[in-house]
Amino acid sequence: MPSRLRTAHAIVRTMRPRQWAKNVLVVAAALAAGVLGDDNNIAIIIGTFVAFTLAASAVYLFNDARDVDADRKHPRKKLRPVAAGQLSVRTAVTASVVVAGAGLGLGTAIDRDLGVTLAVYVVIQVAYALWLKDQPVIDLAIVSAGFLLRAIAGGVAVDVPLSQWFLLVASFGSLFMVAGKRYSELRSLGTEIGTRRTLEEYSVSYLRFVWSLAAAVTITAYSLWAFEIKNESGVDWQAISIAPFVMGLLRYAVDIDRGLADEPEEAVLRDRVLQVIAVSWLVIFAIGVYST
């Protein structure tokens, strides 16, 4: 394989295509507002997905360049192109700048406020990579904010108001996943490897408390929101959707408890039962939104 092609392949791998599934969260606000069926909004959401994917990929490139030494101590991360010596730190940083520029440019072209949202995401994540990832609790908040900003970006792009319930569910749902991620890392890796300094500050019981609390708040906020929505079809679909929503969180909690949720997107992709529950919830939720 020619050297340029090898470099391009290494860059794409460092951009972590498997994690692009996270960016589907940009659909959430449009779906919740019932405006996803509009052809123009569909095009905007696709563009937003691409823009956020580029911004997130730029962060992955920068993060791998920054954490190369720590990644080499990790049983899986040591196989990443930068840690494995397949991609130089300088090339990774250069690619990060180019990809970030493309993402911010596309986002701004779609909507100026979307461009601002993407810029906030990139700045926060760079600050996280440089300083904040070693701060206990702050690191949980920053990673959670990354998920939340994906959801906000979709609402900003299609210009729909973001309800307090939507923001609460997105915020604490994100915290649930992130605390579960740290819990799984601590369960599977422990603190001896030294790949993440904050793991030395957390205990299994503390992280269990955080993801349990976050799950409880997420379910409460979702339930209050569901009961508040008035449905003219005669069937309270949103109230019905509470059951698969709770089942989905409980099923994902099984993966967390087993130490299998250190990569949330991979945990979802390999759990067929969770996927069935998620699809069931999505169908019921969508029926409820579009029948009001």
VEXKOL-809251 format. One record per residue: residue in one letter; x, y, z of N, C-alpha, C in turn. Coordinates in pm, 1 decimal. Each point is the difference from the previous one (the first is absolute). Example, Ala and Ser with C-alpha at 12.3 -4.5 7.8 and 13.67 -1.06 7.14 Angstrom:
PT  residu    n_east   n_north      n_up   ca_east  ca_north     ca_up    c_east   c_north      c_up
PT       A    1319.0    -569.0     780.0     -89.0     119.0       0.0      90.0     120.0       0.0
PT       S     -35.0     105.0     -72.0      82.0     119.0       6.0     -77.0     109.0      73.0
***
This chain:
PT  residu    n_east   n_north      n_up   ca_east  ca_north     ca_up    c_east   c_north      c_up
PT       M      85.2    -119.4       0.0     -85.2     119.4       0.0      88.8     124.4       0.0
PT       P     -23.3      95.3     -93.7      80.5     122.5      -3.5      -6.7      74.1     133.2
PT       S     106.8      74.6      30.3       9.8      66.9     130.2    -113.7     100.1      22.0
PT       R     -37.4      75.0    -103.7    -107.5      97.7      15.4    -132.6     -68.6      29.6
PT       L     -21.8    -114.2     -65.3    -123.6     -74.2      24.0      -0.7     -57.3     140.7
PT       R     117.4     -46.4      45.7      10.1     -50.8     137.3     -28.6     111.4     100.1
PT       T      53.2     119.8     -28.0     -22.8     113.0      89.7    -147.7      37.8       3.2
PT       A     -62.6       4.5    -119.1    -142.4      33.5      -7.4     -83.6    -102.4      76.0
PT       H      35.8    -128.2     -15.4     -71.4    -106.3      69.8      17.0      14.0     151.8
PT       A     120.8      35.0      42.7      26.5      18.6     143.2     -78.4     118.9      55.7
PT       I     -10.8     106.5     -79.8     -75.8     117.9      43.5    -146.6     -35.4      18.3
PT       V     -56.0     -71.7     -96.2    -141.3     -39.8       8.9     -22.4     -89.5     121.3
PT       R      91.0     -93.6      24.5     -13.9     -86.9     117.6       5.1      80.6     129.1
PT       T      86.5     101.6       3.7      11.0      84.5     118.8    -125.4      83.9      19.0
PT       M     -72.5      26.8    -106.5    -126.4      73.0       8.4    -112.5     -87.1      56.5
PT       R      28.4    -129.2      21.3     -89.9     -93.6      69.7    -140.1     -10.0     -60.8
PT       P      -9.4     -54.3    -120.5    -131.6     -12.8     -65.1    -105.1     -71.0      84.0
PT       R      40.3     -97.1      83.1     -97.8     -72.4      81.1     -68.2      93.0     101.1
PT       Q      67.9     108.6      37.8     -57.9      91.4      97.6     -86.0     108.9     -63.2
PT       W      -7.2       1.4    -133.0     -84.6      98.8     -65.3    -147.5     -23.4      30.6
PT       A     -33.0    -120.3      45.3    -138.7     -30.5      35.8     -51.2      94.4     108.7
PT       K      90.4      50.5      84.8     -40.6      94.5     105.3     -69.6     122.4     -58.6
PT       N      40.5      39.1    -120.1     -49.4     124.4     -57.4    -143.6      -9.8     -50.7
PT       V     -58.3    -119.5       5.7    -141.7     -15.5     -31.6     -85.2      79.8      99.2
PT       L      59.5      36.1     113.4     -71.4      81.5      99.3     -46.6     133.5     -56.5
PT       V      57.9      45.0    -111.0     -44.5     126.9     -59.1    -143.8     -10.0     -50.3
PT       V     -50.1    -122.1     -16.3    -137.7     -20.0     -46.5    -100.3      22.7     113.4
PT       A      44.7     -10.3     124.8     -90.1      -6.1     115.0     -95.2     118.7       9.2
PT       A      50.8     121.1     -10.4     -84.8     117.6      18.1    -106.5      10.5    -108.1
PT       A      38.4     -25.9    -125.3     -96.7       5.9    -109.1    -106.7    -107.7      15.3
PT       L      41.7    -119.0      43.8     -95.9    -108.0      22.5     -95.6      36.1     112.5
PT       A      52.6      51.3     111.0     -84.3      35.5     114.5     -97.0     112.4     -34.3
PT       A      40.9      90.7     -89.4     -86.0     112.6     -38.0     -98.1     -36.2    -110.7
PT       G      15.2    -119.0     -58.4     -91.9     -43.1    -105.0      21.8      66.8    -134.4
PT       V     123.0      46.6     -27.9      26.9      69.6    -126.5      97.4     -77.3     -88.1
PT       L      22.2    -125.7      34.4      99.3     -77.5     -74.0     -48.4     -37.0    -139.2
PT       G    -129.6      -3.3     -21.7     -53.6     -42.9    -129.2      14.9     101.7    -110.9
PT       D      33.8     123.1      32.1      16.0     103.8    -101.0     126.8     -25.1     -81.8
PT       D     -14.9       2.2    -133.6     114.8     -31.0     -87.1     118.2      92.5      24.8
PT       N     -28.0     128.2      18.7     107.8      95.4      24.1      70.7     -29.8     131.7
PT       N     -77.4     -36.8     102.3      59.8     -32.6     129.2      84.5    -126.4      -6.9
PT       I     -43.8     -96.4     -81.3      78.7    -122.2     -15.4     137.5      32.4     -57.4
PT       A       2.7      86.0    -101.7     127.5      40.1     -60.5      87.0      73.8     101.1
PT       I     -62.2      85.6      81.0      74.2      74.7     101.5      58.5     -94.5     104.9
PT       I     -80.5     -97.1      42.9      47.4     -95.2     100.9     115.5     -84.2     -53.8
PT       I      -8.4     -41.1    -124.8     110.5     -76.4     -60.1     127.0      85.3      -2.4
PT       G     -15.1     126.0     -40.1     115.1      90.3      -1.1      55.9      20.9     139.8
PT       T     -89.2      10.1      99.3      42.8      16.9     138.9      74.6    -122.9      48.9
PT       F     -49.7    -116.9     -37.8      67.9    -124.5      36.3     141.7      -2.4     -56.4
PT       V      14.8      37.7    -125.7     132.6       1.2     -63.0      90.6     102.6      68.1
PT       A     -54.2     119.4      26.6      79.9     105.3      63.2      46.8     -41.9     139.0
PT       F     -90.1     -61.2      77.9      39.0     -41.0     135.3      95.9    -118.0      -5.7
PT       T     -16.7     -86.9     -98.1      92.5    -111.6     -15.9     141.2      50.3     -28.4
PT       L      10.1     102.1     -84.6     131.2      58.1     -29.7      59.8      66.0     124.1
PT       A     -83.0      74.2      74.1      50.2      66.8     121.1      46.0    -102.2     103.5
PT       A     -80.2    -103.8      19.9      36.9    -103.7      97.5     125.0     -74.9     -45.2
PT       S      10.7     -26.6    -130.1     117.2     -69.9     -52.4     126.8      81.4      19.2
PT       A     -12.9     131.9     -15.7     115.0      87.6      23.9      45.8     -10.5     145.6
PT       V     -95.8      -9.0      90.6      32.8     -14.6     142.1      69.7    -133.3      25.0
PT       Y     -47.5    -107.5     -64.7      63.6    -131.6      16.7     144.9       4.2     -47.9
PT       L      23.6      65.4    -112.6     136.5      11.4     -53.1      90.3      74.4      98.4
PT       F     -50.1     111.5      51.7      78.8      78.9      95.0      22.8     -77.2     129.0
PT       N    -104.6     -65.3      48.0       9.1     -73.0     125.7     102.0    -113.5      -8.7
PT       D       0.1     -73.5    -112.6      96.4    -109.4     -15.6     142.9      51.6      -9.2
PT       A      18.0     116.6     -61.9     133.0      59.7      -6.2      45.3      44.2     139.3
PT       R     -92.4      52.6      76.4      30.5      47.5     134.8      29.0    -114.9      96.6
PT       D     -75.5    -111.5     -13.3       6.5    -109.5      97.9      82.2    -119.5     -47.7
PT       V      88.6      21.3     -93.3      71.6    -111.3     -61.0      71.8     -86.9     103.1
PT       D      63.4      60.6      98.1      75.5     -78.6      99.3     -92.5     -83.0      88.2
PT       A    -110.4      60.7      45.9     -95.3     -73.2      84.4     -67.5    -111.3     -79.1
PT       D     -30.7      26.8    -128.3     -68.0    -100.4     -81.4      86.3    -124.4     -20.3
PT       R     130.2      18.3      -1.6      89.1    -114.2     -19.2      -1.1     -96.2     118.5
PT       K     -52.8      43.7     113.0     -11.5     -85.9     117.0    -133.8     -73.1       5.7
PT       H     -92.2      39.9     -87.0    -135.7     -54.4       2.4      -7.2    -124.4     -87.8
PT       P     -70.1    -105.2      45.0      -3.6    -125.1     -77.3     -64.8      12.3    -137.8
PT       R     -92.4      93.1     -17.5     -63.9      18.7    -131.0      47.5     127.1     -69.8
PT       K      12.5     108.7      74.9      37.2     127.0     -61.0     140.7      -1.4     -60.0
PT       K      83.2     -92.8      45.1     135.8      -8.3     -54.6      -0.6     -39.5    -147.4
PT       L    -114.0     -50.7     -47.9     -11.8     -39.7    -139.9     -43.8     114.9     -90.3
PT       R     -34.9     113.6      59.5     -38.0     116.1     -79.9     120.8      48.1     -81.2
PT       P     -23.2      55.1    -119.1     110.6      34.1     -90.4     109.3      87.1      60.1
PT       V     -35.4     102.4      78.3     102.9      87.9      55.3      81.4     -74.7     103.9
PT       A     -67.6     -69.6      90.9      70.4     -75.6     104.2      83.9    -111.8     -58.7
PT       A     -46.9     -57.8    -111.1      71.3    -111.6     -62.3     110.9      46.0     -93.3
PT       G      16.2     131.7     -16.0     106.0      52.4     -84.9     -33.3       0.1    -148.1
PT       Q    -127.8     -22.5     -34.9     -41.0      -0.8    -140.4     -33.6     140.2     -50.3
PT       L     -17.7      91.9      92.9     -32.9     138.6     -34.3      76.5      91.3      95.1
PT       S      72.7      95.1     -54.2      80.5      87.6      84.8     -89.2      98.4      74.5
PT       V      50.6      47.0     112.8     -74.0      98.5      79.7     -22.5     126.6     -82.0
PT       R     100.7      43.0     -72.7     -11.4     122.6     -79.5    -107.7     -13.1    -107.1
PT       T      -3.7    -114.4     -67.9    -101.0     -21.8    -103.8    -139.5      -4.7      60.2
PT       A     -12.0     -62.4     117.0    -130.2      -9.0      66.5     -50.3     139.5      38.1
PT       V      87.6      84.4      51.5     -39.9     135.8      38.9     -38.2      81.8    -123.7
PT       T      78.6     -11.9    -107.1     -30.4      71.9    -123.1    -135.7     -43.1     -55.3
PT       A     -23.5    -131.0      -4.7    -128.3     -51.5     -47.1    -113.9      48.1      88.4
PT       S      25.4       9.1     130.7    -102.0      47.2      94.3     -43.1     142.5     -33.9
PT       V      96.5      86.0     -28.2     -30.3     139.6     -32.8     -80.8       8.5    -128.9
PT       V      40.5     -78.1    -101.0     -69.7       2.7    -129.3    -143.1     -51.7      14.2
PT       V     -16.7    -111.8      68.9    -133.0     -60.4      15.5     -89.4      90.3      85.3
PT       A      56.1      61.3     104.1     -78.1      92.6      82.8     -47.8     119.2     -82.3
PT       G      88.4      52.0     -83.1     -37.8     112.1     -85.8    -113.1     -37.2     -93.8
PT       A       5.4    -121.7     -55.4    -106.1     -45.7     -90.5    -132.6     -12.8      74.4
PT       G       4.9     -56.3     121.2    -122.4     -16.4      77.8     -61.0     132.8      39.9
PT       L      83.3      92.5      48.3     -49.8     131.4      40.2     -51.3      78.9    -120.0
PT       G      68.6     -13.2    -112.6     -44.3      69.1    -121.0    -135.0     -50.0     -47.4
PT       L     -17.2    -132.3      -2.3    -127.9     -57.5     -41.9    -110.6      38.6      97.6
PT       G      28.8      -8.3     130.2    -100.5      35.6      99.3     -44.3     144.7     -11.5
PT       T      95.1      89.9     -20.4     -31.9     142.0     -14.1     -80.4      25.8    -126.7
PT       A      31.7     -73.8    -106.6     -74.2      14.8    -125.4    -145.8     -44.0      17.6
PT       I     -23.5    -100.7      81.0    -136.2     -47.1      24.7     -75.3     100.7      86.0
PT       D      62.5      43.1     108.5     -62.1      96.9      90.5     110.2      59.7      87.1
PT       R      -2.4     130.2      14.9     105.5      66.5      78.7       2.8     -51.1     143.6
PT       D    -118.4     -19.3      59.4      -5.2     -48.7     138.0      52.6    -142.4      11.1
PT       L     -19.6     -79.3    -104.5      57.0    -134.6      -0.8     152.3       8.6      -1.9
PT       G      53.0      92.4     -78.1     144.9      19.5      -1.9      53.5      37.3     137.3
PT       V     -73.9      85.4      72.4      40.2      38.8     135.7      -4.4    -121.5      92.7
PT       T    -105.5     -82.5     -13.3     -12.7    -119.8      83.2     117.2     -94.5     -23.6
PT       L      36.7     -18.4    -125.0     113.0     -86.4     -33.6     131.2      57.5      54.7
PT       A      14.4     132.7      -9.1     121.5      64.0      51.5      10.1     -18.8     151.3
PT       V    -112.3      12.9      69.7      -1.7     -22.5     145.1      40.5    -143.6      30.3
PT       Y     -53.6     -95.1     -77.5      34.8    -141.3      19.6     150.2     -21.7     -15.6
PT       V      56.8      53.1    -107.5     142.7     -20.3     -26.9      85.6      63.1     109.7
PT       V     -33.7     121.9      40.8      78.4      68.6     104.0      -5.0     -78.0     131.2
PT       I    -119.1     -45.1      38.9     -14.7     -75.4     125.1      80.1    -129.7      -5.2
PT       Q      -8.1     -69.6    -113.9      68.2    -127.9     -10.9     152.4      16.4      -5.6
PT       V      47.3     106.0     -62.1     144.5      26.5      -0.5      47.4      33.6     141.5
PT       A     -78.0      81.8      71.7      34.0      31.4     139.0       0.4    -126.6      84.6
PT       Y     -93.3     -89.8     -30.3      -5.2    -128.1      70.6     127.2     -81.1     -25.0
PT       A      40.3      -6.5    -126.9     118.6     -77.8     -35.2     126.6      58.7      62.3
PT       L       6.8     132.7       9.6     121.3      65.2      50.0       7.7       6.9     152.4
PT       W    -114.1      27.1      64.3       4.3      25.2     145.6    -106.9     -72.5      81.1
PT       L    -121.7      -1.5     -47.8    -113.9     -35.0      85.0     -22.1    -149.3      18.7
PT       K      61.8     -83.1     -82.4     -25.8    -143.6      10.4      56.9     -60.1     128.5
PT       D      89.9      71.7      65.7      58.8     -49.9     124.4     -72.0      50.9     123.9
PT       Q    -111.0      73.5     -19.8     -74.1      55.1     112.0    -122.8     -86.2      29.5
PT       P      -3.0     -67.9     115.0    -116.0     -82.8      34.3    -129.6      80.8      -2.0
PT       V    -106.3     -61.3     -40.2    -134.6      57.0     -13.1      -6.8      94.1    -120.5
PT       I      98.1      92.1     -12.7       1.9      89.2    -115.8       7.9     -82.4    -128.2
PT       D      79.0    -107.0       2.1      13.3     -81.3    -121.3    -133.0     -66.1     -35.7
PT       L     -78.0     -40.1     100.7    -132.1     -57.0     -26.4     -91.2     103.9     -64.9
PT       A       4.6     122.3      52.0     -84.8     107.4     -51.6      37.3      36.2    -143.8
PT       I     129.3       3.8     -29.7      44.9      39.4    -133.6     -40.0    -104.2    -104.4
PT       V      22.4    -126.7      30.6     -36.4    -104.5     -96.5    -152.0      -5.1     -17.6
PT       S     -73.7      19.0     109.3    -146.5       5.7      -9.3     -43.8     116.3     -88.1
PT       A      69.0     113.0      13.4     -32.3     117.7     -80.6      17.1     -28.1    -148.6
PT       G      94.5     -86.8     -34.1      18.7     -36.3    -140.5    -123.8     -66.6     -57.6
PT       F     -60.8     -91.6      76.3    -124.4     -63.7     -43.5    -112.9     102.8      -6.1
PT       L      -9.3      84.3     102.5    -106.4      99.8       6.0       8.6      97.0    -116.9
PT       L     120.5      44.1     -34.8      16.1      94.5    -110.5     -40.0     -61.5    -134.1
PT       R      14.1    -131.0     -13.8     -49.9     -66.1    -120.9    -151.1      17.1     -11.1
PT       A     -70.1     -22.1     110.8    -145.3      14.7       0.4     -40.5     145.6     -23.8
PT       I      71.9      92.9      62.0     -30.3     141.9     -17.5      25.0      43.1    -144.1
PT       A     105.7     -51.3     -60.1      35.6      38.3    -136.9    -113.9     -29.8     -97.2
PT       G     -64.6    -114.7      16.7    -111.6     -34.2     -88.7    -114.9      97.4      13.9
PT       G     -30.0      42.3     124.2    -107.2      96.5      21.9      33.7     136.7     -56.0
PT       V     125.0      41.9      17.7      43.9     129.2     -52.4      -6.6       0.7    -152.5
PT       A      39.2    -110.2     -62.0       6.1      -6.5    -146.5    -137.6      15.0     -64.3
PT       V    -102.0     -64.7      59.3    -135.2       6.7     -58.7     -85.6     106.4      67.3
PT       D      61.0      77.1      91.5     -66.6     113.4      63.3    -126.8     -39.9      73.9
PT       V      13.0     -99.4      89.1    -113.1     -37.0      84.9      34.8      32.2     144.9
PT       P     -96.8      42.1      79.1      28.5      28.7     141.3      31.9    -128.3      74.7
PT       L      95.3       7.6      91.0      40.8    -116.0      79.1     -67.6       8.6     136.5
PT       S     -91.4     -92.2      26.9     -75.1       4.8     124.1      89.1     -36.5     118.4
PT       Q     -44.6      41.7     119.1      75.7     -31.2     120.8       8.6    -150.1      22.1
PT       W    -105.9     -73.8     -36.9       0.0    -144.7      18.4      99.8     -66.5     -93.4
PT       F       3.7      46.5    -123.7      95.3     -54.1     -97.2     142.7      18.9      50.3
PT       L      30.3     120.3      49.5     134.9      29.0      47.3      35.1     -81.7     124.0
PT       L     -96.8     -19.2      89.2      25.2     -80.2     120.2      26.1    -145.7     -35.1
PT       V     -83.3     -55.3     -87.3      18.9    -139.2     -40.2     133.8     -16.9     -71.2
PT       A      32.6      93.0     -91.1     126.6      -8.2     -73.3     119.5      15.7      93.8
PT       S      -9.5      92.0      97.1     111.5      26.0      91.3      27.8    -119.0      90.3
PT       F    -103.6     -46.5      69.4      22.0    -108.0      95.4      12.9    -135.4     -68.2
PT       G     -60.6     -14.2    -119.2      23.8    -121.2     -77.3     145.5      -9.3     -42.1
PT       S      57.3     114.9     -36.4     141.7       4.2     -35.3      88.2     -33.3     120.1
PT       L     -34.0      56.5     115.0      77.1     -28.2     121.1      -8.3    -147.8      37.1
PT       F    -116.5     -60.1     -18.7     -18.2    -143.5      24.2      97.2     -82.2     -84.7
PT       M       9.5      33.0    -128.2      88.3     -74.2     -89.6     147.1      22.5      34.0
PT       V      35.4     124.1      32.4     141.2      31.6      27.5      46.0     -61.8     131.6
PT       A     -83.6      10.3     104.2      35.8     -62.8     127.3       8.0    -151.1     -16.3
PT       G     -89.9     -55.1     -82.7       5.8    -143.5     -28.8     127.3     -37.0     -74.3
PT       K      43.5      88.5     -89.7     124.9     -22.3     -73.4     119.0      -5.1      95.4
PT       R       6.9      96.5      92.1     109.3       1.8      97.2      -7.6    -121.6      92.7
PT       Y    -120.2     -36.6      39.1     -18.7    -117.0      87.1      52.4    -125.8     -70.4
PT       S     -33.7     -15.1    -127.0      45.8    -116.8     -75.3     151.3       0.5     -15.1
PT       E      57.7     118.1     -23.8     145.2      10.2     -11.1      66.8     -40.4     131.0
PT       L     -56.1      45.8     111.0      59.0     -32.3     129.6     -12.5    -148.4      30.0
PT       R    -114.4     -57.7     -37.0     -20.9    -142.7      22.2      93.4     -84.7     -85.8
PT       S      19.6      39.0    -125.2      77.6     -82.8     -91.9     149.8      26.8       5.4
PT       L      39.6     125.1      29.6     141.7      36.8      -3.8      61.3      21.7     137.7
PT       G     -80.3      49.5      92.8      54.6      37.5     130.3      79.6     128.9     -10.6
PT       T      73.9      32.8     103.0      77.5     124.8       1.5     148.7     -22.1     -26.1
PT       E      39.6    -126.2     -13.2     143.5     -27.7      -8.3      61.2      36.9    -133.7
PT       I     -78.3     -10.5    -108.0      56.8      20.5    -133.3      42.7     144.9     -21.3
PT       G     -71.5      93.5      60.4      37.9     140.8     -10.7     -41.3      65.6    -128.6
PT       T    -106.0     -51.1     -66.7     -43.9      59.1    -125.7     -91.0     119.9      20.8
PT       R     -62.3      11.3     116.6     -88.2     112.9      28.7      17.0      37.5     146.9
PT       R      54.2     118.7      24.9      35.3      38.1     136.2    -121.7       9.5      91.6
PT       T    -115.1      42.9     -53.6    -116.7      17.5      85.5     -52.2    -132.3      55.3
PT       L      33.8    -112.2     -65.0     -44.0    -128.8      53.1      58.9     -25.9     138.1
PT       E     114.0      61.4      27.7      61.7     -14.6     132.2     -79.4      73.6     107.1
PT       E     -81.7      98.0     -43.6     -76.8      80.7      94.6    -139.9     -58.0      24.5
PT       Y     -45.7     -85.3     -89.1    -134.1     -55.2      13.1       4.3    -138.4      63.9
PT       S    -109.0     -35.2      65.5     -18.0    -136.6      49.2    -117.4     -61.1     -75.6
PT       V      -7.8    -132.2       0.8    -111.0     -68.4     -64.7    -132.7      43.8      61.4
PT       S      -3.3      13.6     132.3    -125.0      37.4      67.2     -42.6     142.6     -36.4
PT       Y      97.5      92.0     -14.0     -34.1     137.8     -36.2     -58.4       6.1    -141.1
PT       L      64.1     -65.6     -94.8     -49.0       2.6    -137.8    -134.5     -69.9     -11.8
PT       R     -20.2    -106.3      78.7    -131.0     -65.8       1.2    -106.9      98.1      50.7
PT       F      34.9      76.5     102.5     -93.5     101.2      51.6     -32.9     102.0    -108.2
PT       V     100.6      47.5     -73.4     -22.2     103.4    -100.9     -89.7     -51.3    -111.8
PT       W      30.7    -118.8     -55.0     -83.0     -45.0    -111.8    -137.8     -44.1      45.7
PT       S     -13.7     -44.2     123.5    -132.6     -32.1      54.0     -83.3     126.4      18.9
PT       L      63.3     105.0      56.0     -69.0     127.6      19.1     -39.9      60.8    -134.3
PT       A      92.7      -2.9     -96.4     -28.6      56.0    -132.1    -114.1     -74.6     -67.7
PT       A      -3.0    -132.0      13.2    -108.1     -79.4     -58.8    -133.7      36.5      63.4
PT       A      -1.2      17.7     131.8    -124.1      33.9      70.3     -54.1     135.8     -45.8
PT       V      89.0     100.2     -12.0     -42.9     132.8     -43.8     -47.3      -5.4    -145.6
PT       T      70.5     -76.1     -84.7     -38.9     -12.0    -140.3    -139.7     -59.5     -12.5
PT       I     -26.6    -106.4      72.2    -131.7     -65.1      -6.2    -108.8      92.0      54.2
PT       T      29.6      69.3     109.6     -98.8      91.7      58.4     -33.9     112.9     -96.1
PT       A     103.5      62.0     -58.2     -22.3     110.6     -92.4     -75.7     -46.6    -124.0
PT       Y      36.3    -116.4     -52.1     -67.8     -52.1    -118.8    -146.9     -29.5      30.8
PT       S     -27.2     -57.8     115.8    -136.5     -34.9      37.3     -86.5     124.9      18.0
PT       L      54.4     102.6      67.9     -74.6     124.3      17.8     -30.9      65.1    -134.6
PT       W      97.4      -2.9     -88.5     -20.0      55.4    -134.3    -106.1     -78.9     -76.6
PT       A       5.2    -132.3       9.1     -95.2     -84.5     -72.5    -143.6      21.3      49.2
PT       F     -17.0      12.2     129.9    -134.1      19.6      54.2     -54.5     139.3     -29.0
PT       E      89.9      94.8     -27.4     -41.1     137.6     -26.8     -53.6      17.4    -141.1
PT       I      45.3     -82.9     -92.9     -39.2      14.2    -140.5    -144.0     -45.4     -20.1
PT       K     -79.5      82.9     -65.1    -137.7     -32.9     -30.4      -8.8     -63.2    -137.9
PT       N     -71.4    -110.0      -8.0     -10.5     -73.3    -126.7    -144.6      -3.1     -45.0
PT       E     -24.1      40.7    -124.4    -135.7       8.4     -51.8     -49.2    -130.3     -61.8
PT       S      85.7    -100.3      -8.8     -38.4    -125.1     -64.9     -81.8     -91.1      91.1
PT       G      -5.5      32.3     127.1     -73.2     -83.6      93.9      86.7    -103.6      68.9
PT       V     120.3     -22.3     -51.5      94.9     -94.3      60.3     119.7      78.9      50.7
PT       D      32.2     -17.7     126.0     110.8      75.8      59.3     132.4     -69.7     -31.9
PT       W      46.0      18.2    -124.3     119.6     -69.6     -47.1     124.5      38.3      78.0
PT       Q       9.9     127.2      38.5     119.9      42.8      71.0       9.3     -65.3     137.1
PT       A    -114.0     -15.5      67.4       1.5     -70.4     128.4      38.4    -146.3     -19.9
PT       I     -49.4     -60.1    -108.9      34.5    -138.9     -30.7     149.9     -13.4     -26.1
PT       S      58.9     104.5     -60.0     142.5      -5.8     -35.2      90.7      -3.7     123.4
PT       I     -55.2      33.3     117.5      80.6      -3.8     121.9      51.8    -141.1      25.3
PT       A     -83.7    -100.9     -26.3      38.8    -139.2      28.8     124.5     -42.9     -77.4
PT       P       2.6      10.8    -135.5     123.9     -39.3     -70.4     117.2      92.0      31.5
PT       F     -27.1     126.5      32.6     108.5      91.9      36.3      70.8     -49.1     126.2
PT       V     -79.8     -34.4     101.3      57.5     -50.0     125.4      68.8    -134.1     -22.3
PT       M     -62.0     -87.3     -79.9      60.6    -130.2     -29.0     134.8      17.1     -69.4
PT       G       8.0      98.3     -90.5     125.8      24.7     -68.9     110.2      42.4      95.1
PT       L     -32.2      91.0      93.7     100.0      41.9      98.3      41.8    -116.0      89.7
PT       L     -98.6     -81.2      40.1      32.4    -114.4      85.1      87.2    -100.8     -74.2
PT       R     -29.7     -21.7    -127.0      79.8     -94.0     -79.2     142.9      52.6     -17.2
PT       Y      13.7     129.3     -26.6     133.0      57.2     -14.3      75.9      -5.5     132.6
PT       A     -74.8      13.5     110.8      62.8      -9.0     132.3      60.9    -137.5      24.4
PT       V     -57.6    -103.2     -62.7      58.5    -133.9       9.7     139.6      -0.6     -62.0
PT       D      13.9      63.3    -116.3     131.3       8.5     -65.1      98.3      80.8      84.7
PT       I     -50.0     108.7      61.3      86.1      79.2      87.9      48.9     -85.4     116.3
PT       D     -92.1     -69.2      64.1      33.3     -78.2     119.1      98.7    -112.5     -30.8
PT       R      -2.5     -49.2    -123.0      92.4    -105.3     -40.2     134.9      55.4     -43.9
PT       G      11.6     132.8      -4.1     124.5      60.8     -45.5      16.0      -2.2    -150.3
PT       L    -112.6       0.2     -75.1       3.2     -12.3    -145.5     -37.3     128.7     -71.2
PT       A     -13.1     111.1      74.6     -48.0     124.2     -60.4     107.7     107.8      -5.8
PT       D     127.2     -40.9      -7.3     106.2     100.3      -8.4      -0.1      72.0    -134.1
PT       E     -62.8     -61.4    -102.3     -23.3      66.2    -127.5    -150.2      -8.4     -26.4
PT       P     -78.5     104.8      35.0    -145.6      -7.0      -6.9     -55.1     -44.6    -134.6
PT       E      57.8      52.7    -109.1     -52.9     -35.5    -131.8      20.7    -148.4     -30.4
PT       E     111.9     -56.3      44.8      23.9    -142.1     -22.9     -89.6     -85.8      87.5
PT       A     -27.7      46.7     121.9     -90.4     -72.9      88.5    -138.8      -9.5     -61.8
PT       V     -45.5     108.7     -61.2    -132.2       0.2     -64.4       0.6     -87.0    -124.5
PT       L     105.8       8.0     -79.4       5.1     -74.4    -126.1       7.4    -150.7      20.0
PT       R      55.3     -46.8     111.9      12.0    -143.5      19.2    -114.7     -60.0      81.8
PT       D     -87.8      85.1      55.2    -110.7     -47.7      82.4    -128.4       0.2     -82.4
PT       R     -36.5    -115.2     -56.7    -116.2      -9.8     -87.4    -130.0      27.4      74.7
PT       V      -8.7     -46.6     122.9    -121.7      23.0      78.1     -19.2     149.3      25.0
PT       L     107.0      68.1      34.0      -7.4     144.2      21.0     -44.0      70.5    -128.1
PT       Q      49.6     -45.5    -114.7     -39.8      59.6    -127.0    -149.0     -16.9     -25.9
PT       V     -54.1    -119.0      30.5    -143.4     -24.3     -18.7     -81.7      91.7      90.4
PT       I      44.1      12.9     125.2     -69.7      88.4      93.7       4.6     144.6     -50.1
PT       A     117.2      42.4     -50.3      16.0     136.5     -49.0     -91.2      27.3    -119.3
PT       V      -8.3     -95.0     -91.1     -86.9      16.7    -116.9    -146.2       5.8      43.5
PT       S     -37.4     -84.3      95.8    -137.7       1.1      50.9     -34.0     135.5      61.2
PT       W      94.1      52.2      80.3     -22.5     132.0      58.6     -12.2     105.6    -108.5
PT       L      88.4      -4.1     -99.6       0.8     101.0    -105.3    -131.3       0.1     -77.4
PT       V     -52.3    -118.3     -31.5    -125.6     -10.4     -75.0    -114.9      59.6      81.8
PT       I      -9.2     -39.2     127.1    -107.5      50.7      85.2      13.1     150.8      19.2
PT       F     121.8      45.4      22.7      24.7     143.2      19.7     -38.9      78.9    -125.7
PT       A      41.6     -49.9    -116.0     -29.5      70.2    -126.2    -150.1       5.2     -27.2
PT       I     -69.1    -109.6      27.6    -146.1      -1.7     -17.0     -63.6     105.2      89.6
PT       G      48.3       7.3     124.0     -53.1      98.3      93.3      23.4     143.0     -46.6
PT       V     119.4      28.1     -52.8      33.2     135.9     -45.6     -83.8      38.9    -120.4
PT       Y     -11.4     -89.2     -97.5     -64.3      36.5    -125.7    -151.0     -23.2      -0.6
PT       S     -56.6     -47.2     113.8    -145.0     -15.4       7.7     -63.8     106.9      88.5
PT       T      84.6      92.9      51.2     -54.0     106.6      85.7     -65.6     108.9     -84.5
***
